[in-house]
């Protein structure tokens, strides 16, 4: 999905996504719009005609962030394409999570090269649960396969 340069089309698209993903925010926004006085465009934007605001350019260098079109593939994501050499927040978070997990699996493989990914994930889960119970030393021993 790419947002149209037409403000009316963009507004419609954003409204549909807001209703779909954040219905309470959509309701609050609708209530705020209904409560605006008749001369809102003059008060808020300094324009006598509300339709004149449709010609206003965006401010700042911050591009509008849109949802990923294909969450699995950052190369086809329009949000990632908005800013050169930078991932959107969704794919940046996905990449950070993947790298964090990959680092843990790599470290587990160094400790026990014969361990499978399933073994490493099970050990990580057991270690996290043990750490939550306050058994950190025992968790480290189970994680590394060492017996104390």
Secondary structure, 3 states (H helix, E strand, C coil): CCCCCCHHHHHHHHHHHHHHHCHHHHHHHHHHHHCCCCCHHHHHHCCCCHHHHHHCCCCCCCCCCCCCCCCCCHHHCHHHHCCCCCCCHHHHHHHHHHHHHHHHHHHHHHHCCCCCHHHHHHHHHHHHHHHHCCCHHHHHHHHHCCCC
